[in-house]
Amino acid sequence: MQIPDDRVLDFKARIFKVIGDTNRLKILEMLRHGEICQCELISIIGQAQPTVSRHLRLLEDAGLISSTKDSTRTLYKVVDDHIFSLLDAIDPNMMELVSRELTKKYSL
C-alpha cells in the first residue's frame, strides 16, 4: 500500500479545512448555479459584509473560487466544477450509513 506524498495530503487537508464550514458550503452551493455578486451572497447568507468577505477570501485563497470586478460589484464563480463532485460524494446514502454507524456506536 502506498500513501500519497505529504504535499498531496497537505493540499487535500487544506481543501477540506476550507470547505469544512457551513457558510462556505452555502456559498459554494450558491455558486453551483453560476456567477453571483457578493452583495447577493450577503443577503442570502444573512451575515455581515466583513464575515462574508472573509469566507470568500478563504475560498479564493484556496483556489476554489475566483472573482472579477464589474463596475462597482465583485462577482464570484467556482474555478472548477470538480469541487461539486467532492461535495456530492456526501449523499443521502452516505449520511444514512454514517448515522447508523454512529447510532450503533453510541447506543447503550
C-alpha positions in Angstrom: 0.0 0.0 0.0 1.4 3.4 -1.0 0.5 6.5 0.9 0.4 9.7 -1.2 3.2 12.2 -0.8 2.8 14.6 2.2 2.4 17.6 -0.2 -0.6 15.9 -1.7 -2.1 15.1 1.7 -1.4 18.7 2.9 -3.2 20.1 -0.2 -6.2 17.9 0.4 -6.3 18.8 4.1 -6.3 22.5 3.2 -9.2 22.0 0.9 -11.2 20.1 3.5 -10.4 22.7 6.1 -11.7 25.5 3.9 -14.9 23.7 2.9 -15.4 22.5 6.5 -17.6 25.5 7.3 -21.4 25.7 6.9 -21.3 29.2 5.5 -18.6 28.4 3.0 -20.5 25.4 1.9 -23.6 27.6 1.4 -21.5 29.9 -0.7 -20.3 27.0 -2.9 -23.8 25.7 -3.2 -25.0 29.1 -4.4 -22.1 29.3 -6.9 -23.1 25.9 -8.2 -25.8 27.8 -10.2 -23.3 30.3 -11.7 -21.6 33.6 -11.0 -23.0 35.7 -8.2 -22.4 39.1 -6.7 -21.0 39.4 -3.2 -24.0 41.7 -2.3 -26.4 38.8 -3.2 -24.4 36.4 -1.1 -24.6 38.8 1.9 -28.4 39.0 1.8 -28.9 35.2 1.3 -26.4 34.1 3.9 -27.6 36.7 6.3 -24.2 37.7 7.7 -22.4 40.9 7.8 -20.3 42.0 4.8 -16.9 41.6 6.6 -17.8 38.0 7.6 -18.9 37.1 4.0 -15.8 38.8 2.6 -13.6 36.6 4.9 -15.4 33.4 3.8 -15.0 34.5 0.1 -11.3 35.3 0.7 -10.6 31.9 2.2 -12.3 30.1 -0.7 -10.4 32.3 -3.2 -7.1 31.8 -1.4 -7.7 28.0 -1.6 -8.1 28.3 -5.4 -11.7 27.1 -5.3 -13.4 30.4 -6.5 -12.3 33.4 -8.4 -13.6 37.0 -8.6 -13.9 39.7 -11.2 -14.9 43.3 -10.8 -17.9 44.5 -12.7 -18.0 48.3 -12.3 -18.9 48.6 -8.6 -19.7 44.9 -8.0 -17.5 41.9 -7.3 -18.6 38.7 -8.9 -17.6 35.3 -7.8 -17.6 31.9 -9.6 -16.3 28.4 -9.0 -12.9 27.8 -10.7 -13.7 24.2 -11.5 -16.9 22.2 -11.1 -15.0 19.2 -9.7 -15.5 20.7 -6.3 -19.1 19.7 -6.6 -18.2 16.0 -7.1 -16.5 16.2 -3.7 -19.5 17.8 -2.1 -21.9 15.5 -3.8 -20.0 12.4 -2.5 -21.6 13.0 0.8 -25.0 12.0 -0.4 -28.1 10.8 1.5 -26.9 7.2 1.3 -23.6 8.1 2.9 -25.3 10.2 5.5 -27.7 7.3 6.4 -24.8 4.8 6.7 -22.7 7.1 8.9 -25.8 7.9 11.0 -26.4 4.2 11.5 -22.8 3.5 12.5 -22.8 6.4 15.0 -26.1 5.2 16.4 -24.7 1.7 16.9 -21.5 3.0 18.4 -23.2 5.3 20.9 -26.3 3.3 21.8 -26.5 1.8 25.2 
